Each structure stands twice: as C-alpha cells, then as structure tokens.
Amino acid sequence: MLFQRRSILATMVGLTIAFAATAVRANEPLRVGAYPANPPWQNKMEDGSFEGFEVDIVNEIASRMGREADIAGYDFRALFVATASGRVDMVISSLTITDERLENQSFTQPYIEGALGVGVKSGSDIKSLSGLAGKRVGAIATSFGEGWLKEREGEIGYSALNSYDTVANMLTDLRAGRVDAVVNDVVGLRYAFTQSEGLEVADEIVTGERFAMMMPKDSPLLEEVNATIGEMKSDGTMAKLYERWLGTPPAEGSLTVTPLPIPTSATE
C-alpha cells in the first residue's frame, strides 16, 4: 500500500511538473526575426517597435496562440542563420519560398504572390528589363532578386551585379549613379520611392514567387502556425491586413485568401 501511495504521488508530481513546463512554454513569446527596413512588409520605428503587413500577421498569430510576438531586427543574410540555429521561432521579410531554402528551412503556407521591380532614377533610359543590357545592377545579397538575376546573367547581359546588405545602401548607390538600376520586390520599391523623389519603377517582372514565413527546419510550431494562417485567410483577417497595408483588396482566389498546406516545394 505504501508503495502504491508513493507511486501515485510520484506520478502526480511528474504530471504537475510536465503541466508547468507546458504552461511556461505556452507563455513564452514567439521569437520573430525581421529585416528592419522593408516597408510595407515590416519597418523598425524610432522607439524600437515594428510595424507593417507581416508584423500585423505575426502579432495576430501570437495572439491566437495565447502568446506575444517578440520581434528583433537582423540583417537579411543573418535571418537564415537565426532560423538555422534556432535563435528565432520564425522570420518575416517578404521571403520567397525556394527549393534551395527548403533544404535547410521550413516555410508556412504562402500569403502573397510577389513580383520583382526594376528601380531606376527618374529620366533614366532604362524602360524595361531589356534595358539592363550593359548596365550596372544592384540587388540585396542572398535575396530572391539577386538569385533571379544571377540565373539570367547571360540572357539579360548586365555588365556588373552589386550586392547590398541593406535596401538603404542599395538605393543610395542608385541615387548616386554607382549602379544604373536595382532589382528588388516591386511592392517594397514602390513604397520606398513614395518616400523620396527622383526614383521610379521602370518595369515589373512577374516571377510567380510566393512570400511566406520562414521557420527552423521541421519546427514543432510549424503545424500550429500554418493552421493559424489558414484561419486568418478563412475569416477575412488576412484580407483586411492586406488592404490596410497595400491599399487595395486582395484578388479573389489569390494566395492571400486561399488556405494552403505547408509547402514541400517552391511551386506546391
């Protein structure tokens, strides 16, 4: 009898500890990595807080999970190290799902179909992608845009490709004439160009890229986060956030309103 009592007591203590550990994990914030200067997707304010379309998404996800989002800024290349090392639970930065990235990272379902833009100084003789032949072009290091350009170097015929750690430095070189054009997410470029005169989007390139949140490979949170994104699409929350930040309702049947499974390839 004494043995049974001790056994029951030990079981109860074990369950209490396990429950407490689960409760602690549930109350821990979601650690989110973000490139800090990428409006309207995300942008770090002077007081250290973040705002933007993807910021609102992660805050809503955290709220529905009974947690809070703790967002920290990283250089673009450092975002991949942060997920690979488990330093963050997820990353936001208008990230494109690619087969190469899926080898070492996991992604949630996509919520935006992106496109690239060719940014130039106003009055430039570059009017389209074909105008990049013989020109110096800039792109963010390790970004989808940089990879897209490298894959088509022979086809496009640009003379040089400069890589940048930040959009600000890239646009500074564009204004100064150190590059003739830049290639980056077209929404981000248009937003940046509304904040300063003298730059414009010369061409939009439809690529079929899909933006999603990146997470550590096979993260234990992946299923729950993906399901939450699906719920936000179904109940109209995602559409409202899209319209708030991008200024127009998402198209019917678009990635923004269509719940999808966790992707296993760039095109799935």
Secondary structure, 3 states (H helix, E strand, C coil): CHHHHHHHHHHHHHHHHHHHHHHHHHHCCEEEEECCEECCCEEECCCCCEECHHHHHHHHHHHHCCCCEEEEECCHHHHHHHHHCCCCCEEEEEEECCHHHHCCEEECCCCEEEEEEEEEECCCCCCCHHHHCCCEEEEECCCHHHHHHHHCHHHHCCCEEEEECCHHHHHHHHHHCCCCEEEEEHHHHHHHHHCCCCEEEEEEEEEEEEEEEEEECCCCCHHHHHHHHHHHHHCCHHHHHHHHHHCCCCCCCCCCCCCCCCCCCCCC
